[in-house]
């Protein structure tokens, strides 16, 4: 994997972290909106796929069926992202900064695919093996990114499974509480 590919992956991680923290958590507060359960499920699935990608690409060279499996994960991520775009458009108005960020993420992901798929395709034609391979600071970044992805992925998954009653108190409960 080239320095350019690692740099694009680092940019993807930074833009995704910004999107998750600034848009999903701070401004949109998606985990607290019952209407966003399906979107949160999609985010959780994508985040957990990224955990696999970060761990594998950061610490291994995959050959044979393992390389093919990683290519399948990359394609599945595209379909999850497309479903997420549709879900967002159907259920909420995205802030301009989030729409722009999502567009930049998609463009950057395309560039990552252009560089990564030929390498993975070549590895897919080799015997099935998994080689430990560290990439210095890039491996450290992948470990950090995997930790963030698993944290937010599990948070989104749990939030998507929460009953509406916990997220939104019933109206009669709110009106019967004593005033202070």
C-alpha positions in Angstrom: 0.0 0.0 0.0 1.4 3.4 -1.0 1.8 6.5 1.0 -0.8 8.2 -1.1 -3.3 5.4 -0.2 -2.5 5.7 3.5 -2.9 9.5 3.3 -6.3 9.2 1.7 -7.3 6.7 4.4 -6.2 9.1 7.0 -8.2 11.9 5.4 -11.2 9.6 5.3 -10.8 8.9 9.0 -10.5 12.6 9.8 -13.6 13.6 7.8 -15.6 10.7 9.2 -14.6 11.6 12.8 -15.7 15.2 12.1 -19.0 14.1 10.6 -19.7 11.7 13.6 -18.7 14.1 16.4 -19.8 17.4 15.0 -22.9 16.5 12.9 -24.2 13.3 14.4 -23.5 14.0 18.0 -23.3 17.7 18.6 -25.6 19.4 16.1 -28.1 16.7 14.9 -28.0 14.6 18.1 -29.1 11.6 16.1 -29.0 9.1 18.9 -31.8 11.0 20.7 -34.2 11.2 17.8 -36.6 8.2 17.5 -37.0 9.0 13.8 -33.4 8.2 13.1 -33.3 4.6 14.3 -32.8 3.2 10.8 -30.1 5.7 10.0 -28.3 4.8 13.3 -28.5 1.1 12.3 -26.9 1.9 9.0 -24.2 4.0 10.7 -23.5 1.1 13.2 -23.2 -1.4 10.4 -20.8 0.8 8.5 -18.7 1.6 11.6 -18.4 -2.0 12.5 -17.3 -2.9 9.0 -14.7 -0.1 9.3 -13.4 -1.7 12.5 -12.6 -4.9 10.5 -11.0 -2.9 7.7 -8.9 -0.8 10.0 -7.7 -3.8 11.9 -7.0 -5.9 8.9 -5.4 -3.3 6.7 -3.4 -1.8 9.6 -1.8 -5.0 10.8 -2.0 -7.6 8.0 -1.4 -8.3 4.4 -4.3 -10.4 3.1 -4.0 -12.9 0.2 -6.3 -15.2 -1.6 -9.8 -15.5 -0.1 -8.9 -12.9 2.6 -8.2 -10.3 0.0 -11.4 -11.2 -1.8 -13.3 -10.9 1.5 -11.9 -7.4 2.1 -13.0 -6.4 -1.4 -16.5 -7.7 -0.5 -16.5 -5.5 2.6 -15.5 -2.5 0.6 -18.4 -3.1 -1.8 -20.9 -3.7 1.1 -19.7 -0.3 2.6 -20.7 1.4 -0.7 -24.2 -0.1 -0.6 -24.6 0.9 3.1 -23.6 4.4 2.3 -26.0 4.6 -0.6 -28.8 3.4 1.7 -27.8 5.9 4.3 -28.0 8.8 1.7 -31.5 7.7 0.8 -32.5 7.4 4.5 -31.1 10.8 5.3 -32.9 12.4 2.4 -36.2 10.8 3.4 -36.1 11.6 7.1 -34.2 14.8 7.8 -32.8 17.9 6.2 -29.1 17.7 6.4 -27.1 20.9 7.3 -25.1 22.2 4.3 -21.8 21.3 6.1 -22.9 17.7 6.5 -24.0 17.4 2.9 -20.6 18.8 1.7 -18.7 16.5 4.1 -20.6 13.4 2.8 -19.8 14.4 -0.8 -16.1 14.8 0.1 -16.2 11.4 1.9 -17.7 9.7 -1.2 -15.1 11.3 -3.5 -12.3 10.4 -1.2 -13.6 6.8 -0.8 -13.7 6.5 -4.6 -10.0 7.5 -4.8 -9.2 4.9 -2.0 -11.0 2.2 -4.1 -9.1 3.2 -7.2 -5.8 2.7 -5.4 -6.7 -0.3 -3.1 -8.7 -2.6 -5.4 -5.9 -3.3 -7.8 -3.6 -4.3 -4.9 -6.3 -6.4 -3.3 -7.2 -8.0 -6.7 -3.5 -9.0 -7.2 -3.4 -10.4 -3.7 -6.6 -12.3 -4.3 -4.9 -14.3 -7.0 -2.3 -15.6 -4.5 -2.6 -18.5 -2.1 -4.9 -17.8 0.9 -2.7 -16.5 3.7 -2.7 -13.8 6.3 0.7 -12.1 6.9 1.3 -9.9 9.9 2.5 -6.5 8.6 2.9 -3.3 10.5 3.0 0.0 8.8 4.5 2.2 11.5 2.5 5.3 12.3 -0.2 4.2 9.8 -0.8 1.1 11.9 -1.1 3.3 15.0 -3.7 5.4 13.2 -5.6 2.3 12.2 -5.7 1.1 15.8 -7.0 4.5 16.9 -9.5 4.7 14.1 -10.7 1.1 14.9 -11.2 2.1 18.6 -13.3 5.2 17.6 -15.3 3.2 15.0 -16.1 0.4 17.5 -17.1 3.0 20.1 -19.4 5.0 17.9 -20.6 1.9 16.1 -21.8 0.2 19.3 -23.3 3.5 20.6 -25.3 3.9 17.4 -26.3 0.2 17.5 -27.5 0.5 21.1 -29.3 3.8 20.4 -31.1 2.3 17.4 -32.4 -0.5 19.6 -33.6 1.7 22.4 -37.4 1.8 22.8 -39.0 5.1 21.9 -40.4 5.5 25.4 -36.9 5.9 26.8 -36.0 8.4 24.2 -39.2 10.5 24.3 -41.1 10.6 27.6 -44.9 10.3 27.3 -46.7 13.6 27.2 -48.8 12.8 30.4 -45.5 12.2 32.3 -44.1 15.5 31.3 -47.3 17.4 32.2 -47.8 15.7 35.6 -44.3 16.4 37.0 -44.4 19.0 39.7 -42.9 22.4 38.8 -39.9 23.6 40.7 
